[in-house]
Structure formats: C-alpha cells, structure tokens
Amino acid sequence: KKAMKAEEVRDLTVDQLRDKLASLKKEQFNLRFQKASGQLENTTRMRDVRRDVARVQTILRQKLAAESAA
C-alpha cells in the first residue's frame, strides 16, 4: 500500500475518517508486532502508516472544528 494523499483523506466523511483511523491503528499495531518478532521486511511501511495516522487525525480534527463552528 502507498501512503495516502491529503486530498484523498479530505474527501472522506467524519465516519469514514474514524473507520480509516481504526484500521490504520490496527495495521500500526500489527507492524510493531512484526518488528518485535523480527518478521518485518518493509520497514518504511511503519513510517507511512504513522504519517497516515497523523494526516487522518489532523483532517478529522479540522472537520469536527468546522462542524462545531457552523
């Protein structure tokens, strides 16, 4: 999987963002588990997932702030 683009994330609804965040967190956990057991081959995926989590959280926060301001 490739890293997500901010435009892709912005097109998602708040519920979709929450679902995406949950799946990214699950993937992040699995990657950490693989790393600890020495099975992780694609170490750059960890960085990509961490950045995707941050990207989704940021846009989710922006959307929620916009909703509460409206």
N, C-alpha and C positions, 0 to 999 in steps of 0.2 A: 504494500500500500504506500501511496505517496502522501506527503504532508498536505493538509487541506489549505485551500486559499481562503483569505478573509471574505472574498465576495461570496464563495460557496456557503460559508457559515452565516453571513448576513441574510441570505435568502431563506434560512430556516425559521420556523416559528419557535416560540419560547418552549413549548412542549418538546419539539424536535431537538432543540438545543440541550434540554435536560436529558433526553434519551441518549444523545450523542456523547454527552459528558459522562454518563454512566458507563457506556460501552468503552470509552477511552480509558476511564479509570480501571475498568476490568482488564483491559489489554495491558495497561501500565503495570498492574499487579502481576499478571502472567509473565511479562518481560522481566520484572525484578526476580521472580521465582526462577525463571530460566537462567538468569545471570548467576544467581546464588548457587545453582546446581551445576553450573558450567556448561549448560546446553545452548546458551545464546550465541548465535552466529552473526546476526545483523545488529551490531551494537548501535548503529546510527538510528535505528528504529526507536530506541529509547528516547533519544533527543527529540525526534519528530513527534512522538506521542506527547512528551512533556510540553512541547510548544503548542501542539494542537489543543491540549487541555487548557493552557493559558489563553489561547485565542478564543475558544468557546466560552470560557468563563468571562472574559472581557466583554464580548459581544452580548452575552446573556445579561450581564450587569447593565450594559448600556440600554438594552431593550426594556428591562424592568424599570430602570430610572425614567425612561421616556414614557412608559405606561403610567407610572405614578405621578408624573408631572402633568400629564394630559387630563 
